[in-house]
Structures are given as structure tokens and as C-alpha cells.
């Protein structure tokens, strides 16, 4: 059941399958299963997270440290003690990998709800001193 849920999430995700009918909407089979969908989405992002570079993981962890998203790119760079221009390529790569999206110019949000809480549990926050 869990694998079917993950595959269904991939199918309905407009980033992974933008041409499917009803992309981005929940199929009727998943109605009322928000908790299962959320767990599957976090598991899917855990799978993606394990394939990120250390710099990408650090960027995501800094976002998590700031709390619920969206967050300005400048705030994330400030927390990492880096210039915005230095972390902009990391942000772009994370958007391309489906870990982030930009709801507005310069803003960053996680693609999966509660992923910030998962990151806080599994990865300590370290900044450039």
C-alpha cells in the first residue's frame, strides 16, 4: 500500500508528470488519506534528500532552521553566512531536483509539508563560523 501511495504521488505530481490528466489533484482513491499521503511524501523526499550534495543539504537545513516556509533567499544566505550570489546556484539546483519551489520571486518553500521538522530531527544545524 505504501509503495502504491508513493507511485500515485509521483504520478499526480505536476513536476514529475506534468502531462497527466488532473496533474496536481488528488485522485478519488486517496480522499481522506491526508496522513498517509503526508508520510509518503516525506518518505519520497527522504529518498531524494539522500542523493543531495552536502551544500544542498546545508541549504535545506538552514531553511528548516528559519521555521515554516516560505523564506527569502537573503535570509537563508544570511543564516549560512554567505552572499546570496554564492548560494543562488544551490537554490536553483534544489528547485530543479524538486526539493524546493518558489511561490514568489526570491521566496523558497519546501515541496513537502513538514519536511522542515524532519530535517531538524535528522540533521544538526551547522553554520560557517
DSSP file (Angstrom, degrees, kcal/mol; ACC not computed):
  #  RESIDUE AA STRUCTURE BP1 BP2  ACC     N-H-->O    O-->H-N    N-H-->O    O-->H-N    TCO  KAPPA ALPHA  PHI   PSI    X-CA   Y-CA   Z-CA
    1    1 A X     >        0   0    0      0, 0.0     4,-2.2     0, 0.0     5,-0.1   0.000 360.0 360.0 360.0 -41.7    0.0    0.0    0.0
    2    2 A X  H  >  +     0   0    0      1,-0.2     4,-2.2     2,-0.2     5,-0.2   0.914 360.0  48.0 -63.8 -43.5    2.8    2.4    0.9
    3    3 A X  H  > S+     0   0    0      1,-0.2     4,-2.7     2,-0.2    -1,-0.2   0.888 110.1  52.7 -64.0 -39.4    4.6    1.9   -2.4
    4    4 A X  H  > S+     0   0    0      1,-0.2     4,-2.4     2,-0.2    -1,-0.2   0.903 108.5  50.9 -61.9 -40.8    1.3    2.4   -4.3
    5    5 A X  H  X S+     0   0    0     -4,-2.2     4,-2.4     2,-0.2    -2,-0.2   0.918 110.7  48.2 -63.5 -43.7    0.8    5.7   -2.5
    6    6 A X  H  X S+     0   0    0     -4,-2.2     4,-2.3     2,-0.2    -2,-0.2   0.923 112.6  48.4 -62.7 -44.5    4.3    6.9   -3.4
    7    7 A X  H  X S+     0   0    0     -4,-2.7     4,-2.2     1,-0.2    -1,-0.2   0.880 110.8  51.2 -64.7 -36.9    3.8    5.9   -7.0
    8    8 A X  H  X S+     0   0    0     -4,-2.4     4,-2.4     2,-0.2    -1,-0.2   0.905 108.6  51.7 -65.3 -41.1    0.4    7.7   -7.0
    9    9 A X  H  X S+     0   0    0     -4,-2.4     4,-1.0     1,-0.2    -2,-0.2   0.914 110.4  48.6 -60.9 -42.7    2.1   10.8   -5.6
   10   10 A X  H  < S+     0   0    0     -4,-2.3     3,-0.4     1,-0.2    -1,-0.2   0.906 111.4  50.5 -62.9 -40.7    4.7   10.7   -8.3
   11   11 A X  H  < S+     0   0    0     -4,-2.2    -2,-0.2     1,-0.2    -1,-0.2   0.896 115.2  41.0 -65.2 -40.9    2.0   10.3  -11.0
   12   12 A X  H  < S+     0   0    0     -4,-2.4    12,-3.5    11,-0.1     2,-0.5   0.539  88.6 106.4 -88.6  -4.7   -0.1   13.2   -9.8
   13   13 A X     X  -     0   0    0     -4,-1.0     4,-2.4    -3,-0.4     3,-0.4  -0.628  63.9-148.9 -75.0 119.7    2.9   15.5   -9.1
   14   14 A X  T  4 S+     0   0    0     -2,-0.5     4,-0.2     1,-0.2    -1,-0.2   0.726  95.1  57.4 -64.9 -19.2    2.9   18.1  -11.9
   15   15 A X  T  4 S+     0   0    0      2,-0.2     3,-0.3     1,-0.1    -1,-0.2   0.888 115.5  33.5 -75.7 -38.8    6.8   18.3  -11.6
   16   16 A X  T  4 S+     0   0    0     -3,-0.4    -2,-0.2     1,-0.2    -1,-0.1   0.736 139.7  16.0 -90.1 -22.9    7.3   14.6  -12.3
   17   17 A X    ><  +     0   0    0     -4,-2.4     3,-1.4    -7,-0.1    -1,-0.2  -0.487  67.5 164.5-147.3  70.9    4.4   14.1  -14.7
   18   18 A X  T 3  S+     0   0    0     -3,-0.3     5,-0.2     1,-0.3    -4,-0.1   0.652  74.4  55.6 -69.0 -13.9    3.1   17.4  -15.9
   19   19 A X  T 3  S+     0   0    0      2,-0.1    -1,-0.3     3,-0.1     2,-0.1   0.421  77.8 111.7-100.9   2.2    1.1   16.0  -18.8
   20   20 A X  S X  S-     0   0    0     -3,-1.4     3,-1.7    -9,-0.2     2,-0.2  -0.482  81.3 -98.3 -73.9 146.1   -1.0   13.5  -16.9
   21   21 A X  T 3  S+     0   0    0      1,-0.3    -1,-0.1    -2,-0.1    -2,-0.1  -0.442 109.7  10.9 -62.6 131.2   -4.7   14.4  -16.7
   22   22 A X  T >  S-     0   0    0      1,-0.2     3,-2.3    -2,-0.2    -1,-0.3   0.743  86.2-177.1  73.9  23.3   -5.5   16.1  -13.5
   23   23 A X  T <   +     0   0    0     -3,-1.7    -1,-0.2     1,-0.3   -10,-0.2  -0.310  69.7  23.7 -56.2 133.0   -1.8   16.6  -12.6
   24   24 A X  T 3  S+     0   0    0    -12,-3.5     2,-0.4     1,-0.3    -1,-0.3   0.359 103.4 100.4  91.4  -4.5   -1.6   18.2   -9.2
   25   25 A X  S <  S-     0   0    0     -3,-2.3    -1,-0.3   -13,-0.1     2,-0.3  -0.880  76.9-110.1-113.5 148.7   -5.0   17.0   -8.0
   26   26 A X        -     0   0    0     -2,-0.4     2,-0.1    -3,-0.1     5,-0.0  -0.546  29.9-123.4 -76.3 133.6   -5.7   14.0   -5.7
   27   27 A X    >   -     0   0    0     -2,-0.3     3,-1.9     1,-0.1     4,-0.2  -0.413  27.2-110.6 -69.8 155.3   -7.3   11.0   -7.2
   28   28 A X  G >  S+     0   0    0      1,-0.3     3,-1.5     2,-0.2    -1,-0.1   0.778 113.9  69.2 -58.8 -27.1  -10.6    9.9   -5.6
   29   29 A X  G 3  S+     0   0    0      1,-0.3    -1,-0.3     3,-0.0    -3,-0.0   0.755 100.7  48.0 -63.6 -22.7   -8.9    6.7   -4.2
   30   30 A X  G X  S+     0   0    0     -3,-1.9     3,-1.8     2,-0.0    -1,-0.3   0.318  78.8 132.7-101.8   8.3   -6.8    8.9   -1.9
   31   31 A X  T <  S+     0   0    0     -3,-1.5    -3,-0.0     1,-0.3    -4,-0.0  -0.372  77.4  12.5 -60.7 133.1   -9.6   11.0   -0.5
   32   32 A X  T 3  S+     0   0    0     -2,-0.1    -1,-0.3     1,-0.1     3,-0.2   0.606  99.2 104.9  77.1  12.5   -9.5   11.3    3.3
   33   33 A X    <>  +     0   0    0     -3,-1.8     4,-2.5     1,-0.2     5,-0.2  -0.204  30.1 135.6-116.6  42.0   -5.9    9.9    3.5
   34   34 A X  H  > S+     0   0    0      1,-0.2     4,-2.6     2,-0.2     5,-0.2   0.877  71.5  51.8 -59.3 -41.3   -4.0   13.0    4.2
   35   35 A X  H  > S+     0   0    0      2,-0.2     4,-2.3     1,-0.2    -1,-0.2   0.914 111.7  46.4 -65.0 -42.2   -1.9   11.5    6.9
   36   36 A X  H  > S+     0   0    0      2,-0.2     4,-2.5     1,-0.2    -2,-0.2   0.915 113.3  49.5 -65.0 -42.6   -0.8    8.6    4.7
   37   37 A X  H  X S+     0   0    0     -4,-2.5     4,-2.5     1,-0.2    -2,-0.2   0.912 110.5  50.3 -63.4 -42.4   -0.1   11.0    1.8
   38   38 A X  H  X S+     0   0    0     -4,-2.6     4,-2.3     2,-0.2    -2,-0.2   0.919 111.5  47.9 -63.3 -43.8    2.0   13.2    4.0
   39   39 A X  H  X S+     0   0    0     -4,-2.3     4,-2.4     1,-0.2    -2,-0.2   0.910 112.9  48.8 -62.2 -42.2    4.0   10.3    5.3
   40   40 A X  H  X S+     0   0    0     -4,-2.5     4,-2.5     2,-0.2    -2,-0.2   0.890 110.1  51.3 -65.5 -39.1    4.6    9.0    1.8
   41   41 A X  H  X S+     0   0    0     -4,-2.5     4,-2.4     2,-0.2    -1,-0.2   0.904 110.8  47.8 -65.5 -40.7    5.6   12.4    0.6
   42   42 A X  H  X S+     0   0    0     -4,-2.3     4,-2.4     2,-0.2    -2,-0.2   0.905 111.8  50.5 -66.2 -40.3    8.2   12.7    3.4
   43   43 A X  H  X S+     0   0    0     -4,-2.4     4,-1.9     2,-0.2    -2,-0.2   0.903 110.4  50.0 -62.4 -40.3    9.5    9.2    2.6
   44   44 A X  H  X S+     0   0    0     -4,-2.5     4,-1.9     1,-0.2    -2,-0.2   0.915 112.0  46.5 -64.9 -42.9    9.8   10.2   -1.0
   45   45 A X  H  X S+     0   0    0     -4,-2.4     4,-3.3     2,-0.2    -2,-0.2   0.828 107.3  57.9 -70.6 -29.9   11.7   13.4   -0.1
   46   46 A X  H  X S+     0   0    0     -4,-2.4     4,-2.0     2,-0.2    -1,-0.2   0.919 106.3  50.1 -59.8 -42.5   13.9   11.4    2.3
   47   47 A X  H  < S+     0   0    0     -4,-1.9     4,-0.4     1,-0.2    -2,-0.2   0.919 114.7  42.9 -60.8 -45.5   14.8    9.3   -0.7
   48   48 A X  H >< S+     0   0    0     -4,-1.9     3,-1.5     1,-0.2    -2,-0.2   0.892 109.6  58.6 -66.5 -40.1   15.6   12.4   -2.7
   49   49 A X  H >< S+     0   0    0     -4,-3.3     3,-1.8     1,-0.3    -2,-0.2   0.865  97.2  60.3 -59.4 -38.9   17.4   14.0    0.3
   50   50 A X  T 3< S+     0   0    0     -4,-2.0    -1,-0.3     1,-0.3    -2,-0.2   0.677 102.6  54.2 -64.4 -16.5   19.9   11.1    0.5
   51   51 A X  T <  S+     0   0    0     -3,-1.5    -1,-0.3    -4,-0.4    -2,-0.2   0.294  87.6 105.3-100.8   8.1   21.0   12.0   -3.0
   52   52 A X  S <  S-     0   0    0     -3,-1.8     2,-0.1    -4,-0.1    -3,-0.0  -0.503  73.8-109.3 -88.2 158.2   21.8   15.6   -2.4
   53   53 A X     >  -     0   0    0     -2,-0.2     4,-2.4     1,-0.1     5,-0.2  -0.381  34.4-106.1 -75.4 161.9   25.3   17.2   -2.1
   54   54 A X  H  > S+     0   0    0      1,-0.2     4,-2.3     2,-0.2     5,-0.1   0.882 121.8  52.8 -57.8 -38.0   26.4   18.4    1.4
   55   55 A X  H  > S+     0   0    0      2,-0.2     4,-1.9     1,-0.2    -1,-0.2   0.884 109.0  48.8 -65.0 -38.5   26.0   22.0    0.3
   56   56 A X  H  > S+     0   0    0      2,-0.2     4,-2.2     1,-0.2    -2,-0.2   0.903 111.3  49.6 -67.3 -41.4   22.4   21.3   -0.9
   57   57 A X  H  X S+     0   0    0     -4,-2.4     4,-2.4     1,-0.2    -2,-0.2   0.902 109.7  51.9 -63.2 -40.2   21.6   19.6    2.4
   58   58 A X  H  X S+     0   0    0     -4,-2.3     4,-2.2     2,-0.2    -1,-0.2   0.889 108.3  51.3 -64.1 -39.7   23.1   22.5    4.4
   59   59 A X  H  X S+     0   0    0     -4,-1.9     4,-2.0     2,-0.2    -1,-0.2   0.932 111.9  46.5 -62.2 -46.7   20.9   25.0    2.4
   60   60 A X  H  X S+     0   0    0     -4,-2.2     4,-2.2     1,-0.2    -2,-0.2   0.890 111.2  52.1 -63.2 -39.3   17.7   22.9    3.2
   61   61 A X  H  X S+     0   0    0     -4,-2.4     4,-2.0     1,-0.2    -1,-0.2   0.878 106.9  52.7 -66.9 -36.6   18.7   22.7    6.8
   62   62 A X  H  X S+     0   0    0     -4,-2.2     4,-1.2     2,-0.2    -1,-0.2   0.904 108.4  51.3 -63.8 -40.2   19.2   26.4    7.0
   63   63 A X  H >< S+     0   0    0     -4,-2.0     3,-0.5     1,-0.2     4,-0.4   0.925 109.0  50.6 -59.8 -43.9   15.7   26.8    5.6
   64   64 A X  H >< S+     0   0    0     -4,-2.2     3,-1.5     1,-0.2    -1,-0.2   0.874 104.4  58.2 -62.5 -36.8   14.3   24.4    8.2
   65   65 A X  H 3< S+     0   0    0     -4,-2.0    -1,-0.2     1,-0.3    -2,-0.2   0.822  99.3  59.1 -62.9 -31.2   16.1   26.4   11.0
   66   66 A X  T << S-     0   0    0     -4,-1.2    -1,-0.3    -3,-0.5     2,-0.2   0.589 109.5-129.1 -75.3  -9.9   14.1   29.5    9.9
   67   67 A X    <   +     0   0    0     -3,-1.5    -1,-0.3    -4,-0.4     3,-0.1  -0.607  62.2  10.0  98.7-159.1   10.8   27.7   10.6
   68   68 A X  S    S-     0   0    0     -2,-0.2     2,-0.1    -3,-0.1    -4,-0.0  -0.289  92.3 -90.9 -60.0 137.9    7.8   27.3    8.3
   69   69 A X  S    S+     0   0    0      2,-0.1    40,-0.2    38,-0.0     2,-0.1  -0.395  84.2  83.4 -84.3 165.6    8.4   28.5    4.8
   70   70 A X        +     0   0    0     38,-0.7     2,-0.4    -2,-0.1    39,-0.2   0.357  58.8 175.7 -85.5 157.4    8.4   30.5    2.6
   71   71 A X  E     -A  108   0A   0     37,-2.2    37,-1.8    -2,-0.1     2,-0.2  -0.969  32.4-111.3-130.0 145.5   11.7   32.2    3.3
   72   72 A X  E  >  -A  107   0A   0     -2,-0.4     4,-1.7    35,-0.2     3,-0.4  -0.486  24.0-127.0 -72.3 143.2   13.6   34.9    1.4
   73   73 A X  H  > S+     0   0    0     33,-2.4     4,-2.5     1,-0.2     5,-0.2   0.868 110.2  57.1 -58.8 -37.5   16.8   33.7   -0.3
   74   74 A X  H  > S+     0   0    0     32,-0.2     4,-2.4     1,-0.2    -1,-0.2   0.856 103.6  52.3 -63.8 -35.9   18.6   36.5    1.5
   75   75 A X  H  > S+     0   0    0     -3,-0.4     4,-2.0     2,-0.2    -1,-0.2   0.887 110.8  47.4 -67.4 -38.6   17.6   35.3    4.9
   76   76 A X  H  X S+     0   0    0     -4,-1.7     4,-1.9     2,-0.2    -2,-0.2   0.928 112.9  48.3 -67.4 -45.0   18.8   31.8    4.1
   77   77 A X  H  X>S+     0   0    0     -4,-2.5     5,-2.6     1,-0.2     4,-0.5   0.907 110.4  52.5 -61.4 -41.9   22.1   33.2    2.8
   78   78 A X  H ><5S+     0   0    0     -4,-2.4     3,-1.0     1,-0.2    -1,-0.2   0.916 108.4  50.0 -60.5 -43.7   22.5   35.3    5.9
   79   79 A X  H 3<5S+     0   0    0     -4,-2.0    -1,-0.2     1,-0.3    -2,-0.2   0.855 112.8  46.7 -63.3 -35.2   22.0   32.3    8.2
   80   80 A X  H 3<5S-     0   0    0     -4,-1.9    48,-0.6    -5,-0.1    -1,-0.3   0.507 111.8-124.8 -82.3  -4.8   24.6   30.4    6.2
   81   81 A X  T <<5S+     0   0    0     -3,-1.0     2,-0.3    -4,-0.5    -3,-0.2   0.902  70.9 121.2  58.2  44.6   26.9   33.5    6.4
   82   82 A X  S   <S-     0   0    0     -5,-2.6    -1,-0.2    -6,-0.1     2,-0.2  -0.857  70.3 -98.3-128.5 162.7   27.2   33.5    2.7
   83   83 A X    >>  -     0   0    0     -2,-0.3     4,-1.3     1,-0.1     3,-0.8  -0.573  32.6-121.4 -77.7 148.2   26.5   36.0   -0.1
   84   84 A X  H 3> S+     0   0    0      1,-0.2     4,-1.4    -2,-0.2     3,-0.3   0.887 113.3  57.8 -57.3 -39.7   23.2   35.5   -1.9
   85   85 A X  H 3> S+     0   0    0      1,-0.2     4,-0.5     2,-0.2    -1,-0.2   0.804 103.2  53.7 -63.1 -29.6   25.1   35.1   -5.2
   86   86 A X  H <4 S+     0   0    0     -3,-0.8     4,-0.3     1,-0.2    -1,-0.2   0.841 115.3  37.8 -74.4 -33.0   27.1   32.2   -3.8
   87   87 A X  H  X S+     0   0    0     -4,-1.3     4,-2.3    -3,-0.3     3,-0.3   0.551  92.5  89.2 -96.0  -7.8   24.1   30.2   -2.7
   88   88 A X  H  X S+     0   0    0     -4,-1.4     4,-2.4     1,-0.2     5,-0.2   0.889  86.5  51.8 -58.0 -41.5   21.9   31.1   -5.7
   89   89 A X  H  X S+     0   0    0     -4,-0.5     4,-2.2     2,-0.2    -1,-0.2   0.871 108.8  51.5 -64.1 -33.3   23.2   28.1   -7.8
   90   90 A X  H  > S+     0   0    0     -4,-0.3     4,-2.4    -3,-0.3    -2,-0.2   0.935 109.8  49.5 -65.9 -45.6   22.4   25.7   -4.9
   91   91 A X  H  X S+     0   0    0     -4,-2.3     4,-2.0     1,-0.2    -2,-0.2   0.922 110.7  50.4 -57.4 -46.0   18.8   27.1   -4.7
   92   92 A X  H  X S+     0   0    0     -4,-2.4     4,-2.3     1,-0.2    -1,-0.2   0.903 110.2  49.2 -61.1 -42.9   18.4   26.7   -8.5
   93   93 A X  H  X S+     0   0    0     -4,-2.2     4,-2.1     1,-0.2    -1,-0.2   0.901 109.5  52.1 -64.2 -41.3   19.6   23.1   -8.3
   94   94 A X  H  <>S+     0   0    0     -4,-2.4     5,-2.3     2,-0.2     6,-1.2   0.857 109.5  49.7 -65.7 -34.7   17.2   22.3   -5.4
   95   95 A X  H ><5S+     0   0    0     -4,-2.0     3,-1.2     4,-0.2    -1,-0.2   0.928 111.3  49.2 -66.8 -44.3   14.3   23.7   -7.4
   96   96 A X  H 3<5S+     0   0    0     -4,-2.3    -2,-0.2     1,-0.3    -1,-0.2   0.827 109.5  52.3 -63.7 -31.9   15.3   21.6  -10.4
   97   97 A X  T 3<5S-     0   0    0     -4,-2.1    -1,-0.3    -5,-0.1    -2,-0.2   0.501 116.5-115.3 -83.0  -4.0   15.6   18.5   -8.2
   98   98 A X  T < 5S+     0   0    0     -3,-1.2    -3,-0.2    -4,-0.3    -2,-0.1   0.657  86.1 113.5  82.4  15.5   12.1   19.1   -6.9
   99   99 A X  S   <S+     0   0    0     -5,-2.3    12,-1.7    -6,-0.2    13,-0.3   0.778  81.1  22.6 -87.4 -28.8   13.1   19.8   -3.3
  100  100 A X  E     -B  110   0B   0     -6,-1.2     2,-0.3    10,-0.2    -2,-0.2  -0.856  61.4-164.7-128.9 163.0   12.0   23.4   -3.3
  101  101 A X  E     -B  109   0B   0      8,-2.0     8,-2.2    -2,-0.3     2,-0.7  -0.961  22.4-126.1-141.2 163.0    9.7   25.7   -5.3
  102  102 A X        -     0   0    0     -2,-0.3     6,-0.2     6,-0.2     3,-0.1  -0.885  18.9-177.3-113.2 101.4    9.5   29.4   -5.5
  103  103 A X  S    S+     0   0    0     -2,-0.7     2,-0.3     1,-0.1    -1,-0.1   0.755  78.6   3.5 -69.1 -22.8    6.0   30.7   -4.7
  104  104 A X  S >  S-     0   0    0      3,-0.2     3,-2.6    -3,-0.1    -1,-0.1  -0.966 105.1 -63.6-154.1 162.4    7.2   34.3   -5.5
  105  105 A X  T 3  S+     0   0    0     -2,-0.3     3,-0.1     1,-0.3    -2,-0.0  -0.271 122.9   4.1 -54.5 123.2   10.4   35.9   -6.7
  106  106 A X  T 3  S+     0   0    0      1,-0.3   -33,-2.4   -34,-0.1    -1,-0.3   0.374 105.3 116.5  83.5  -4.5   13.1   35.3   -4.2
  107  107 A X  E <   -A   72   0A   0     -3,-2.6     2,-0.4   -35,-0.2    -1,-0.3  -0.686  46.5-160.2 -97.3 152.7   11.0   33.1   -1.9
  108  108 A X  E     +A   71   0A   0    -37,-1.8   -37,-2.2    -2,-0.3   -38,-0.7  -0.997  11.2 174.6-133.6 135.3   11.6   29.5   -1.2
  109  109 A X  E     -B  101   0B   0     -8,-2.2    -8,-2.0    -2,-0.4     2,-0.1  -0.984  34.5-109.2-136.3 149.3    9.3   26.8    0.1
  110  110 A X  E     -B  100   0B   0     -2,-0.3   -10,-0.2   -10,-0.2   -11,-0.1  -0.488  21.1-136.5 -70.6 147.0    9.7   23.1    0.7
  111  111 A X  S    S+     0   0    0    -12,-1.7     2,-0.5    -2,-0.1    -1,-0.1   0.689  90.6  54.7 -77.7 -17.8    7.7   21.0   -1.8
  112  112 A X  S >  S-     0   0    0    -13,-0.3     3,-1.5   -70,-0.0     4,-0.3  -0.967  90.1-118.9-120.3 128.2    6.5   18.7    1.1
  113  113 A X  T 3  S+     0   0    0     -2,-0.5    -2,-0.1     1,-0.2   -71,-0.0  -0.320  96.7  15.5 -61.0 146.3    4.7   19.9    4.2
  114  114 A X  T 3> S+     0   0    0      1,-0.1     4,-1.6    -4,-0.1     3,-0.3   0.516  83.8 124.0  68.5   8.3    6.5   19.2    7.5
  115  115 A X  H <>  +     0   0    0     -3,-1.5     4,-2.3     1,-0.2     5,-0.2   0.827  68.7  61.8 -66.9 -28.0    9.8   18.5    5.7
  116  116 A X  H  > S+     0   0    0     -4,-0.3     4,-1.9     1,-0.2    -1,-0.2   0.890 102.6  49.8 -62.3 -39.0   11.4   21.2    7.9
  117  117 A X  H  > S+     0   0    0     -3,-0.3     4,-1.4     2,-0.2    -1,-0.2   0.892 108.9  52.1 -67.4 -38.8   10.6   19.2   11.0
  118  118 A X  H  X S+     0   0    0     -4,-1.6     4,-1.9     1,-0.2     3,-0.3   0.931 109.3  50.0 -60.6 -45.5   12.1   16.0    9.5
  119  119 A X  H  X S+     0   0    0     -4,-2.3     4,-2.0     1,-0.2    -2,-0.2   0.884 106.7  54.5 -62.8 -38.7   15.3   17.9    8.7
  120  120 A X  H  < S+     0   0    0     -4,-1.9    -1,-0.2     1,-0.2    -2,-0.2   0.834 110.5  47.7 -64.1 -31.2   15.5   19.3   12.3
  121  121 A X  H  < S+     0   0    0     -4,-1.4    -1,-0.2    -3,-0.3    -2,-0.2   0.870 120.9  33.0 -76.3 -36.6   15.3   15.7   13.6
  122  122 A X  H  < S+     0   0    0     -4,-1.9     2,-0.4     1,-0.2    -2,-0.2   0.590 117.3  45.3-101.5 -10.7   17.9   14.1   11.4
  123  123 A X  S  < S-     0   0    0     -4,-2.0    -1,-0.2    -5,-0.2     2,-0.1  -0.955  71.2-136.3-141.4 117.9   20.5   16.8   10.8
  124  124 A X        -     0   0    0     -2,-0.4     2,-0.5    -3,-0.1   -63,-0.1  -0.396  32.0-111.6 -68.5 150.3   22.1   19.2   13.3
  125  125 A X        +     0   0    0     -5,-0.1     2,-0.4   -64,-0.1    -1,-0.1  -0.727  40.4 174.2 -87.1 125.7   22.4   22.8   12.1
  126  126 A X        -     0   0    0     -2,-0.5     2,-0.3   -68,-0.1   -64,-0.1  -0.992   7.7-168.5-129.0 137.6   25.9   24.0   11.5
  127  127 A X        -     0   0    0     -2,-0.4     2,-0.5   -65,-0.0   -47,-0.1  -0.812  36.3 -89.6-121.3 164.7   26.9   27.3   10.1
  128  128 A X              0   0    0    -48,-0.6    -2,-0.0    -2,-0.3     0, 0.0  -0.624 360.0 360.0 -72.8 120.6   30.1   28.8    8.7
  129  129 A X              0   0    0     -2,-0.5    -1,-0.2     0, 0.0   -48,-0.1   0.447 360.0 360.0 -88.3 360.0   31.8   30.4   11.7
